[in-house]
């Protein structure tokens, strides 16, 4: 009986083998591509002298990037312009965020364990709850700080773009064509910033614009396309809109000139309106601080007289 069972099992395995040979499974192309990529990375690392050591935070950050890229790739895509315009690298920024999340997330539990070992009666279940709240807050505040800084730099870029378009418009009004006015205005603005005589001496706006225009011929694209790609990389809508409006002009000299002058006037008006709004806000803040200071000074002067009157009237104070 045992021999029959063994022979039946062997016959079944033989039939499965014949079926696999006759109808092989479809190749896992994704897995093969991933294996090829890993093999290429290992070969590149061996050729470079071996892989660089990776810290535990680095490995955790890489895992976080891969996980977020798998489940929420649009989130990383939305962060790319903010990271680019603030000149940050994704892995280094995420390593900082992960470090903060771990510190604030595990900190309460570690402190409560330390107090528990010290003899204090502490409820340990609150440690992970508080840690989860603090770790989440650290991540949210880090993202908010990144977006705030990116918005500030974008504002500087828009300010610089407005001044740049003014220079381009003046050059074209003087008789230059747009192909000549674009690099000339960028060079003029970059030189003034380099000498510290411009309003934007603390930014890289004109340098970025000048580099984009100079590299446009190497990439076989127009200057407008180069500025539009710069706007896409940094998330600056004004540059993308400028490219679209110039493309609608079909590279016709008079239409390009009219479009540039109109765009320069629009951005100049927006720039002046923004400066006026900031001045009004600063004036209002100063007015409020003055009122608060006056109220405090009045209280400071009147308080001794009020206390003396209360004491003279026999009111307990």
C-alpha positions, 0 to 999 in steps of 0.5 A: 500500500505504501509503495502505491502511494509513493508511486502515485505521488511520483506520477503526480509530480511527473505530470506537473513537471510535464505540464510546466514544460509544455505550458511555462508561466508568463515571465515576470517582466517587472521582477526581471527589470528590478533584478537587472536594476539592482544588479546594475547598481551593485556593479556600479558600486563595485566599480566605484570602490564599494557601496558607501555606508548608509546610516540607520536613518538613511536606510529608514529614509530610503524605505519611507521614500519607496513606500510613499512613492508606491502609495502616494506618488502625487505627494512627492510630486507636489513637494518637488518644486518646493524642494527645488526652489529652496535648493534642498534634496529630497532624501536629506530633507526627509532624513531630517523630518524622519529624525524629528518624527522619531525624536518627538514620537519616541521621546515621551515613551522614553521619558515615562519609562525613565520615570517608571524606572525611577520609582514614579507611578506613571501610566505608560499608555499615554507615552505612545499617544503623546508621541504619535501626536508630537511626531505627526505635528513634527511632520506637518510643521516641517512640510508647512515650513518647507512650503512657507519658505518656497512661497517666500522664494517664489515671491522673490522670483516673481519680483525679479521677473517683473524687473527683468521684463521691465528691462526687456521692454525698455531694451525693445523700446530702444530698438532691440529685437526680443532675441537680443533683448532677452540675454542683454536684460538678464546680463544687465540684471545679473551684473547689478545684483553681483555689484550689490546695487540691485533690489535683489542682491540677496537672491539668485533670480537673475542668475537663474534667468540668465543661465536658462536663456544661455543654455537654451541653444544647447538644448535646441529650445527657445528662450521662452521654452527655457523660462517655461521649464524653469517655471515648471521646475520651481512651480512659478506660474508667472513663467509658465504663463509668460511662455504661453503668451509668447507662444501665442504670438507665434514668434512675430516681432511686433506681437512679441513686443506688444505681449512683453510690454503688456506683461511687464506693465501688468507685473509692474502694477502687481508689484507696486500693489504688493509693495503698497499692501505690505506698507499698509500692513506695516503701518497698521502693525505700528499703529496697533503697537503704539496703542498698546504701548499707550495703554500700558503707559497709562496703566503704569502712571494711573495705577499708583494713584488708584491704589492710594485712593483705595487705601485712603477710602479704606477699601481692602486691596 
